[in-house]
Amino acid sequence: MTSKNVLVTGGTGFIGFNLVKKLLKDGFNVTVLDNNSRGNIEKLNDYKKEINFVDCDIRDFDKVKKSTKNINKVFHLAAINGTKNFYDNPADVIEVGVKGMINIIDSCIMNNVSEFYLASTSEVYNLPPKIPTDENVRMIIPDVHNPRYSYSSSKIISEMYLLNFGHKYFNKSIIFRPHNVFGPDMGNDHIIPEIINKINYCKKLNNNALPIQGNGSETRSFIYIDDFIHALSLIIKKGKNKNIYNIGNDDEIKILDVIKDIITLSKQKLNINFTNNIEGSTPRRCPDISKIKNLGYKRSFKFLDSLKITYDSYL
């Protein structure tokens, strides 16, 4: 088995596809496993000769097991993300998250996979007790009755599963927690494309009233996709076994400021109409990124520059 054989689950998704491109550039033999339920398989058209694509739902154990044969490294990104999905389809969110994790771990063990990299989420912190938030902060489900936490709970279970199996079966197991990754062609289920699409819709209707959920005081920390992939590459090369890494930037930005920045890019005059926030939304989020900085991470893309690139891609 060559150490160059890697598997990316969820490889037609936004982060997955960009990771696949980087792995190919670095000389890896890449297998992509995805059922394309949320990704875009057309992204892979230019790479058909370079990758092995497996059309598979992560819940299908037999196919998952077959796809891990002769694989050295697994990057597990397959999941159902997006706040709307958390509320509308929580059962599938949990099933894909938990059953998918069990299937891929069991398959890796059976096929002697050496390294396992798990994409978790900043959502595991939910209501973090401190800002910036480091990787050692407790994970919590504030309300088990709120379907929003279907995603974060599946990721908490996945992290625990890897941490308790990883030391026994893998030479290297690492968890990384993305924080609001954005960029072109990221779909429509996340905050930045949602705002962009709403502003574009206002322009189409010649309407100057922009409806925004919440009051704009909520904060997030955003990282452009190229910077994210750079940070993840450093983790692959230099990350330590059984470690957890935040991947993001450490500037905390108000959602209201993001909205104003996108309005400026649109060159429209809009009135922001705030609505009630959905119960369970996190008021503040900003990671402590000391660990990836210690690996050599330096930000290359300024927020406003990368926001313009993203905005232009949605026109």
VOPAGU-2260 file (C-alpha; in pm, 1 decimal, decimal comma):
REM VOPAGU-2260
SITE   aa  ch    i         X         Y         Z
SITE  MET   A    0       0,0       0,0       0,0
SITE  THR   A    1     145,2     337,7     -97,8
SITE  SER   A    2     123,8     628,4     145,6
SITE  LYS   A    3       5,0     837,4    -148,6
SITE  ASN   A    4    -339,2     672,8    -163,4
SITE  VAL   A    5    -597,2     895,5       5,5
SITE  LEU   A    6    -975,6     900,9      39,1
SITE  VAL   A    7   -1184,2    1216,7      79,0
SITE  THR   A    8   -1545,1    1164,1     188,0
SITE  GLY   A    9   -1767,5    1454,5      90,5
SITE  GLY   A   10   -1520,1    1542,2    -182,7
SITE  THR   A   11   -1770,2    1720,5    -410,2
SITE  GLY   A   12   -1858,5    1970,2    -137,4
SITE  PHE   A   13   -1709,4    2316,8     -97,5
SITE  ILE   A   14   -1423,4    2233,5     138,6
SITE  GLY   A   15   -1388,8    1877,8       9,1
SITE  PHE   A   16   -1336,4    1979,9    -352,7
SITE  ASN   A   17   -1074,7    2239,6    -262,0
SITE  LEU   A   18    -896,5    1981,3     -48,7
SITE  VAL   A   19    -904,3    1734,7    -339,5
SITE  LYS   A   20    -737,7    1989,9    -568,5
SITE  LYS   A   21    -463,1    2049,0    -313,0
SITE  LEU   A   22    -402,0    1677,7    -259,2
SITE  LEU   A   23    -375,5    1620,7    -634,8
SITE  LYS   A   24    -131,0    1909,1    -661,7
SITE  ASP   A   25      77,1    1751,7    -384,9
SITE  GLY   A   26     100,6    1423,7    -577,1
SITE  PHE   A   27    -153,6    1208,7    -393,6
SITE  ASN   A   28    -369,8     942,9    -558,2
SITE  VAL   A   29    -716,5    1062,9    -463,1
SITE  THR   A   30   -1041,0     869,5    -424,7
SITE  VAL   A   31   -1353,3    1081,0    -371,4
SITE  LEU   A   32   -1655,3     928,9    -197,7
SITE  ASP   A   33   -1979,1    1127,9    -222,3
SITE  ASN   A   34   -2343,0    1081,8    -314,1
SITE  ASN   A   35   -2350,3    1439,9    -443,5
SITE  SER   A   36   -2664,7    1517,9    -242,3
SITE  ARG   A   37   -2527,3    1860,6    -146,6
SITE  GLY   A   38   -2209,9    1892,0    -349,4
SITE  ASN   A   39   -2158,2    1947,9    -720,3
SITE  ILE   A   40   -2003,1    1659,0    -908,8
SITE  GLU   A   41   -1945,7    1883,9   -1210,7
SITE  LYS   A   42   -1661,4    2042,6   -1014,1
SITE  LEU   A   43   -1467,5    1720,9   -1071,4
SITE  ASN   A   44   -1508,4    1723,6   -1451,0
SITE  ASP   A   45   -1160,4    1864,1   -1507,9
SITE  TYR   A   46   -1010,5    1598,4   -1279,8
SITE  LYS   A   47   -1187,8    1283,0   -1401,6
SITE  LYS   A   48    -864,6    1125,7   -1524,3
SITE  GLU   A   49    -682,4    1205,7   -1200,5
SITE  ILE   A   50    -927,5    1080,8    -938,9
SITE  ASN   A   51   -1127,5     771,2    -858,6
SITE  PHE   A   52   -1487,8     871,9    -787,5
SITE  VAL   A   53   -1713,3     648,5    -576,3
SITE  ASP   A   54   -2083,5     734,8    -590,5
SITE  CYS   A   55   -2182,3     637,0    -239,7
SITE  ASP   A   56   -2393,5     742,1      56,7
SITE  ILE   A   57   -2171,0     734,9     365,4
SITE  ARG   A   58   -2441,7     526,7     536,2
SITE  ASP   A   59   -2381,2     237,9     293,7
SITE  PHE   A   60   -2131,0      29,3     487,2
SITE  ASP   A   61   -2042,7    -217,9     210,9
SITE  LYS   A   62   -1949,9      55,9     -35,5
SITE  VAL   A   63   -1766,5     254,7     229,7
SITE  LYS   A   64   -1566,5     -52,0     328,6
SITE  LYS   A   65   -1475,7    -123,2     -34,5
SITE  SER   A   66   -1366,9     238,1     -90,7
SITE  THR   A   67   -1112,4     225,7     193,8
SITE  LYS   A   68    -925,4     -73,3      54,0
SITE  ASN   A   69    -559,2      11,5     -17,9
SITE  ILE   A   70    -605,4     360,5     129,4
SITE  ASN   A   71    -346,4     510,3     362,1
SITE  LYS   A   72    -506,2     842,5     462,7
SITE  VAL   A   73    -874,4     923,9     507,5
SITE  PHE   A   74   -1017,7    1275,9     523,4
SITE  HIS   A   75   -1372,9    1247,9     654,1
SITE  LEU   A   76   -1580,8    1550,7     552,5
SITE  ALA   A   77   -1911,6    1389,6     453,7
SITE  ALA   A   78   -2195,8    1555,4     645,6
SITE  ILE   A   79   -2520,0    1748,6     606,6
SITE  ASN   A   80   -2437,0    2108,1     693,7
SITE  GLY   A   81   -2632,8    2434,3     678,9
SITE  THR   A   82   -2855,3    2582,4     950,0
SITE  LYS   A   83   -3173,6    2532,3     746,3
SITE  ASN   A   84   -3099,3    2159,3     725,0
SITE  PHE   A   85   -3046,2    2139,0    1101,2
SITE  TYR   A   86   -3404,1    2254,9    1158,0
SITE  ASP   A   87   -3575,2    2094,1     858,3
SITE  ASN   A   88   -3401,0    1757,3     851,1
SITE  PRO   A   89   -3235,7    1683,4    1188,1
SITE  ALA   A   90   -3284,3    1305,1    1171,6
SITE  ASP   A   91   -3081,4    1274,3     851,2
SITE  VAL   A   92   -2822,6    1519,8     984,2
SITE  ILE   A   93   -2763,0    1296,1    1285,4
SITE  GLU   A   94   -2779,6     969,9    1091,1
SITE  VAL   A   95   -2529,6    1082,9     828,6
SITE  GLY   A   96   -2306,9    1224,6    1101,5
SITE  VAL   A   97   -2308,5     934,1    1343,4
SITE  LYS   A   98   -2371,9     629,8    1124,5
SITE  GLY   A   99   -2136,7     770,8     863,3
SITE  MET   A  100   -1862,6     811,3    1122,4
SITE  ILE   A  101   -1906,5     457,3    1253,5
SITE  ASN   A  102   -1904,0     316,7     899,2
SITE  ILE   A  103   -1588,3     497,2     793,2
SITE  ILE   A  104   -1401,0     419,2    1116,6
SITE  ASP   A  105   -1495,6      50,3    1106,4
SITE  SER   A  106   -1397,9      32,2     738,6
SITE  CYS   A  107   -1062,5     196,4     807,2
SITE  ILE   A  108    -988,9     -47,5    1087,4
SITE  MET   A  109   -1076,7    -347,9     869,8
SITE  ASN   A  110    -855,9    -221,2     586,2
SITE  ASN   A  111    -563,5    -107,1     803,6
SITE  VAL   A  112    -581,7     262,1     712,9
SITE  SER   A  113    -292,6     441,4     880,1
SITE  GLU   A  114    -408,4     803,3     916,4
SITE  PHE   A  115    -749,3     958,3     984,2
SITE  TYR   A  116    -839,8    1328,3     963,7
SITE  LEU   A  117   -1184,1    1431,6    1089,3
SITE  ALA   A  118   -1356,7    1753,5     986,4
SITE  SER   A  119   -1549,2    1865,0    1293,1
SITE  THR   A  120   -1700,7    2211,7    1342,2
SITE  SER   A  121   -1688,1    2526,1    1551,7
SITE  GLU   A  122   -2051,0    2440,9    1638,6
SITE  VAL   A  123   -1926,6    2195,9    1903,2
SITE  TYR   A  124   -1853,1    2495,6    2127,7
SITE  ASN   A  125   -2210,0    2624,1    2086,8
SITE  LEU   A  126   -2211,9    2882,9    2368,9
SITE  PRO   A  127   -1837,9    2911,3    2438,0
SITE  PRO   A  128   -1741,6    3018,4    2790,8
SITE  LYS   A  129   -1458,2    3235,0    2658,0
SITE  ILE   A  130   -1359,0    3429,5    2348,7
SITE  PRO   A  131   -1121,4    3358,5    2177,5
SITE  THR   A  132   -1206,3    2991,5    2220,4
SITE  ASP   A  133    -928,8    2733,6    2235,8
SITE  GLU   A  134    -953,2    2364,5    2152,0
SITE  ASN   A  135    -967,9    2255,1    2518,0
SITE  VAL   A  136   -1295,7    2429,7    2595,7
SITE  ARG   A  137   -1578,1    2194,1    2692,3
SITE  MET   A  138   -1820,5    2081,3    2422,3
SITE  ILE   A  139   -2186,1    2120,2    2504,9
SITE  ILE   A  140   -2540,4    2063,9    2378,4
SITE  PRO   A  141   -2740,5    2348,6    2538,5
SITE  ASP   A  142   -3084,4    2204,3    2458,1
SITE  VAL   A  143   -3139,4    1847,2    2341,4
SITE  HIS   A  144   -3490,4    1939,2    2223,1
SITE  ASN   A  145   -3365,7    2203,0    1979,5
SITE  PRO   A  146   -3306,6    2045,0    1634,3
SITE  ARG   A  147   -3034,5    2302,5    1561,2
SITE  TYR   A  148   -2798,3    2094,0    1770,9
SITE  SER   A  149   -2845,8    1784,7    1552,0
SITE  TYR   A  150   -2527,8    1877,9    1365,0
SITE  SER   A  151   -2305,6    1974,4    1656,3
SITE  SER   A  152   -2413,1    1669,0    1855,7
SITE  SER   A  153   -2319,6    1439,7    1565,3
SITE  LYS   A  154   -1978,7    1606,9    1549,6
SITE  ILE   A  155   -1924,6    1574,1    1925,1
SITE  ILE   A  156   -2002,8    1203,0    1899,2
SITE  SER   A  157   -1768,9    1174,3    1598,8
SITE  GLU   A  158   -1486,6    1343,2    1786,8
SITE  MET   A  159   -1531,6    1114,6    2086,2
SITE  TYR   A  160   -1544,2     813,9    1857,6
SITE  LEU   A  161   -1215,8     903,6    1689,9
SITE  LEU   A  162   -1040,9    1001,0    2011,7
SITE  ASN   A  163   -1130,4     669,4    2172,5
SITE  PHE   A  164   -1056,8     451,0    1869,0
SITE  GLY   A  165    -779,9     651,9    1710,1
SITE  HIS   A  166    -501,9     579,6    1958,1
SITE  LYS   A  167    -568,5     209,7    1921,3
SITE  TYR   A  168    -599,6     168,5    1545,7
SITE  PHE   A  169    -434,6     462,3    1367,7
SITE  ASN   A  170     -77,0     581,0    1352,2
SITE  LYS   A  171    -210,8     933,0    1325,4
SITE  SER   A  172    -556,2    1069,6    1402,0
SITE  ILE   A  173    -634,6    1442,1    1396,4
SITE  ILE   A  174    -948,4    1652,9    1438,6
SITE  PHE   A  175    -981,9    1995,1    1277,3
SITE  ARG   A  176   -1260,1    2244,0    1351,3
SITE  PRO   A  177   -1340,6    2486,2    1064,3
SITE  HIS   A  178   -1466,9    2833,3    1155,4
SITE  ASN   A  179   -1690,7    2997,8     894,0
SITE  VAL   A  180   -1499,9    2907,7     579,8
SITE  PHE   A  181   -1613,3    3100,9     273,3
SITE  GLY   A  182   -1529,8    3157,8     -90,5
SITE  PRO   A  183   -1664,1    3117,5    -446,2
SITE  ASP   A  184   -1901,4    2832,8    -525,4
SITE  MET   A  185   -1975,2    2747,2    -162,7
SITE  GLY   A  186   -2345,5    2690,2    -218,9
SITE  ASN   A  187   -2627,3    2890,6     -62,8
SITE  ASP   A  188   -2668,7    2746,5     286,3
SITE  HIS   A  189   -2419,3    2964,8     474,4
SITE  ILE   A  190   -2428,7    3318,1     605,3
SITE  ILE   A  191   -2222,4    3505,5     344,7
SITE  PRO   A  192   -2390,6    3358,3      32,8
SITE  GLU   A  193   -2727,1    3392,7     205,5
SITE  ILE   A  194   -2669,8    3766,9     252,8
SITE  ILE   A  195   -2535,7    3805,2    -102,1
SITE  ASN   A  196   -2838,2    3625,8    -247,7
SITE  LYS   A  197   -3079,9    3837,7     -45,7
SITE  ILE   A  198   -2913,3    4157,3    -166,2
SITE  ASN   A  199   -2916,7    4036,4    -527,2
SITE  TYR   A  200   -3284,7    3948,5    -488,7
SITE  CYS   A  201   -3359,1    4299,7    -360,3
SITE  LYS   A  202   -3189,8    4440,2    -669,3
SITE  LYS   A  203   -3388,4    4211,4    -896,5
SITE  LEU   A  204   -3717,1    4325,1    -740,9
SITE  ASN   A  205   -3605,0    4688,0    -712,7
SITE  ASN   A  206   -3677,4    4659,7    -340,1
SITE  ASN   A  207   -3469,2    4848,0     -82,7
SITE  ALA   A  208   -3582,8    4645,9     222,4
SITE  LEU   A  209   -3326,7    4381,9     319,8
SITE  PRO   A  210   -3458,1    4123,6     571,4
SITE  ILE   A  211   -3190,0    3994,5     808,5
SITE  GLN   A  212   -3233,6    3739,2    1085,0
SITE  GLY   A  213   -3116,1    3860,3    1426,7
SITE  ASN   A  214   -3005,0    4211,3    1518,0
SITE  GLY   A  215   -2660,0    4214,1    1360,4
SITE  SER   A  216   -2471,6    4213,0    1690,0
SITE  GLU   A  217   -2377,7    3845,7    1653,6
SITE  THR   A  218   -2010,6    3790,7    1574,9
SITE  ARG   A  219   -1818,0    3536,4    1370,5
SITE  SER   A  220   -1462,9    3488,8    1249,8
SITE  PHE   A  221   -1427,8    3414,9     879,2
SITE  ILE   A  222   -1152,8    3240,2     684,4
SITE  TYR   A  223   -1116,2    3240,5     307,1
SITE  ILE   A  224   -1103,1    2895,6     149,0
SITE  ASP   A  225    -743,9    2931,1      23,6
SITE  ASP   A  226    -620,5    3023,3     370,1
SITE  PHE   A  227    -819,4    2732,3     513,2
SITE  ILE   A  228    -661,0    2481,9     275,7
SITE  HIS   A  229    -317,6    2624,2     357,1
SITE  ALA   A  230    -382,2    2573,2     729,5
SITE  LEU   A  231    -513,5    2220,7     672,7
SITE  SER   A  232    -206,6    2135,8     465,1
SITE  LEU   A  233      14,0    2240,8     756,2
SITE  ILE   A  234    -187,2    2014,9     987,5
SITE  ILE   A  235    -142,6    1721,3     747,5
SITE  LYS   A  236     232,9    1776,8     731,7
SITE  LYS   A  237     309,6    1890,9    1087,0
SITE  GLY   A  238       3,4    1817,1    1301,3
SITE  LYS   A  239      51,6    1596,4    1603,9
SITE  ASN   A  240    -126,0    1267,3    1659,9
SITE  LYS   A  241    -442,4    1279,6    1875,7
SITE  ASN   A  242    -457,5    1658,8    1852,9
SITE  ILE   A  243    -743,4    1898,5    1777,4
SITE  TYR   A  244    -691,1    2216,1    1573,3
SITE  ASN   A  245    -911,6    2519,4    1520,7
SITE  ILE   A  246    -888,7    2645,6    1163,2
SITE  GLY   A  247    -997,7    3004,2    1125,8
SITE  ASN   A  248    -882,7    3359,6    1179,5
SITE  ASP   A  249    -875,4    3543,2    1509,5
SITE  ASP   A  250   -1056,9    3861,4    1411,2
SITE  GLU   A  251   -1411,1    3880,7    1550,0
SITE  ILE   A  252   -1649,5    4053,7    1307,8
SITE  LYS   A  253   -2006,2    4167,2    1369,3
SITE  ILE   A  254   -2258,7    4027,0    1125,1
SITE  LEU   A  255   -2392,5    4380,7    1079,9
SITE  ASP   A  256   -2050,4    4489,5     953,3
SITE  VAL   A  257   -2043,6    4197,1     709,5
SITE  ILE   A  258   -2386,8    4298,2     579,7
SITE  LYS   A  259   -2275,8    4659,6     535,0
SITE  ASP   A  260   -1961,0    4547,0     352,7
SITE  ILE   A  261   -2163,6    4336,9     108,3
SITE  ILE   A  262   -2413,5    4621,4      55,4
SITE  THR   A  263   -2118,5    4847,0     -29,7
SITE  LEU   A  264   -1994,2    4593,2    -282,7
SITE  SER   A  265   -2341,3    4577,9    -437,8
SITE  LYS   A  266   -2352,6    4959,5    -474,5
SITE  GLN   A  267   -2712,9    4959,0    -357,6
SITE  LYS   A  268   -2895,1    5167,0    -100,0
SITE  LEU   A  269   -3077,7    4926,2     127,1
SITE  ASN   A  270   -3259,9    4946,6     457,3
SITE  ILE   A  271   -3182,2    4654,9     686,0
SITE  ASN   A  272   -3492,7    4506,5     845,7
SITE  PHE   A  273   -3394,5    4286,0    1137,7
SITE  THR   A  274   -3609,4    3994,3    1249,8
SITE  ASN   A  275   -3600,6    3772,6    1556,4
SITE  ASN   A  276   -3307,5    3536,9    1576,8
SITE  ILE   A  277   -3368,8    3162,2    1574,7
SITE  GLU   A  278   -3342,3    3014,0    1922,0
SITE  GLY   A  279   -3007,2    2847,3    1970,7
SITE  SER   A  280   -2801,2    3078,9    1751,8
SITE  THR   A  281   -2455,5    3147,9    1896,1
SITE  PRO   A  282   -2409,0    3517,6    1988,4
SITE  ARG   A  283   -2028,9    3518,2    1956,1
SITE  ARG   A  284   -1768,6    3299,4    1791,3
SITE  CYS   A  285   -1397,5    3356,0    1749,9
SITE  PRO   A  286   -1127,6    3087,1    1772,8
SITE  ASP   A  287    -793,2    3084,4    1944,2
SITE  ILE   A  288    -565,2    2980,1    1656,6
SITE  SER   A  289    -237,4    2961,0    1848,0
SITE  LYS   A  290    -192,7    2594,9    1755,6
SITE  ILE   A  291    -206,2    2643,6    1377,8
SITE  LYS   A  292       8,6    2955,6    1406,9
SITE  ASN   A  293     267,6    2740,4    1580,0
SITE  LEU   A  294     260,4    2514,5    1273,0
SITE  GLY   A  295     341,9    2814,7    1053,5
SITE  TYR   A  296      -2,2    2943,3     952,6
SITE  LYS   A  297     -13,7    3303,6     832,4
SITE  ARG   A  298    -316,2    3466,3     679,9
SITE  SER   A  299    -275,2    3559,3     312,4
SITE  PHE   A  300    -619,6    3698,7     225,8
SITE  LYS   A  301    -767,0    4008,5     390,1
SITE  PHE   A  302   -1134,8    3975,1     472,4
SITE  LEU   A  303   -1260,4    4253,3     244,2
SITE  ASP   A  304   -1049,2    4134,7     -49,5
SITE  SER   A  305   -1172,6    3777,4     -21,1
SITE  LEU   A  306   -1529,7    3897,4      39,0
SITE  LYS   A  307   -1518,6    4083,2    -294,5
SITE  ILE   A  308   -1389,2    3772,8    -474,3
SITE  THR   A  309   -1675,8    3574,8    -324,6
SITE  TYR   A  310   -1935,6    3841,1    -394,6
SITE  ASP   A  311   -1832,3    3871,6    -760,1
SITE  SER   A  312   -1863,3    3494,6    -803,4
SITE  TYR   A  313   -2234,2    3511,9    -710,1
SITE  LEU   A  314   -2328,4    3777,2    -965,8
